[in-house]
């Protein structure tokens, strides 16, 4: 229990800030922060060490936020999820509908496996789950996701959209 308390005090502000940037709602961000650590307590045995603890906690927070979005609205628009997928958080740039539409069109040009992987990531599915569903290694799913994001950003930059 001491271990989770240490993690909480070390990462709570970073995760809260991240959630606040997603929700723009301090109360909801606090709730999701609490849920993140509760879920982490119950999922600690599933942590494989493929990423840092901080990255793992951010993943849990993102997943909980996506779940909250789905509950709050009857249907989450695919373009809204694309916003989260493509957004460059280091710049805190807000992606426009036009960019999301362009990303959707660009993704249609990719092979079926890549499209499936990206669609699953956009929907918050873990690399582990993707690897099981598609029948590839977890690392391959990460590489395909990374290369696709890089390609998308490159095309959008060339087109002057970002």
Secondary structure, DSSP 8 states (H G I E B T S, - for coil): -HHHHHHHHHHHHHHHHHHHHHH--HHHHHHHHHHHHHHHHHHGGG--SSS-HHHHHHHHHHHHHHHHHHHHSSS--HHHHHHHHH--TTTT----HHHHHHHHHHHHTS-HHHHHHHHHHHTT--HHHHHHHHTS-HHHHHHHHHHHHHHHHHHHHHTT--
